[in-house]
């Protein structure tokens, strides 16, 4: 096991998701008073006292799910317990011991893993004496916590560290250290029921996500670490998004926010489409989010076996996507059947390739030669009786590749010419399939001696 895993279990509404967010110091899991909000396993990589470990939040034991997914939720809990190195048994110190706590304790007696009993919601020291009734549940060490009162976080962290497996067992396998830093982070987005969780399971080669025909099964953005070709990756599964007017409750509203946040913190976005459905307004909203954040994107048309049977062609779908999303006409396309694992390896190779493109730097001399050739081929039109001039270009950042163009006056360059220049840069540089960010900046007084690119006999003079 590359990283020790700490699984949080308990009956519904004892504060498991709040506890995970509190320990992580980030809003990872959805917190809501509605029982059954957490369905899949929510995972977060922690780094405390020079130790890495994964916190795993699970659904409430004994929940009667409104969508008849109780068996699937229970299966996810069992998998979490099976893979764990330490179990945090969470109870509610405010409501006291209830029969369902005893049922959870009975189930955990058969789990031969180290355990900690976490009595949560002990918001005041005055309530500490009332938690003795929980001692009958297990003989595990007891930690009293309060997320609301921010009590004893350090005690719980210390107890977790003390009960983790030794470094030799937890962070090495057969004498080989495993990388904790992922090669890249993939955000898997799309509208409801396009096969996001099925694709994630195919990539991770395990049933990590609940897969169901019920739209909206995934409610959290969930990080799944997996390895392929001895490289570590993180795939971010997101809730299916639907029209704003269809968002019925807080859970789905926060799911929409998490889908957008997943796009922002990813390296590459896999935008999923169902080959049997036309592009919707939701798809366009997600594309707008991808474009505004300059994220490398792959259009993934899923369920391609059904499209092939119906006589559809990759060319027709490619033209359809390019026509609809002209701002992402550079984005590569992948056609796959996630349920059969078909073409998933090729998809990962493609994702790694465009991630490398987004991290490349181009020499200033090469960049200026390309810009100068673009200007000579198509001079920017006059505006306000002034001739727009570019003096030099330089790349200042990666992810996305960011280029600054020093010019006489940015407002003189119209949008159509800037789109033309962007196309020339993408065609002639190494950024053929990733977004490029361009800034037009006015030349400073210190740069007054620099000639415009179209006036230079040799662009090398500006270096």
QUIZI-V32963 format. One record per helix or strand. SS is the DSSP state (H for helix, E for strand). FROM is the first residue (numbers start at 1). LEN is the number of residues. Records with the same first field share a line. If there is no record, write none. Layout:
SS=FROM-LEN  FROM-LEN
This chain:
E=4-6  11-1  42-7  51-7  61-1  86-7  114-7  141-4  146-1  151-1  172-2  176-2  185-5  191-1  222-7  231-7  241-1  268-7  296-7  332-4  337-1  342-1  383-1  386-1  390-8  401-7  436-7
H=16-9  70-14  99-10  125-12  153-11  167-4  196-9  244-3  250-16  281-12  304-6  314-11  326-3  338-3  344-15  364-14  410-3  415-14  445-3  453-3  459-4
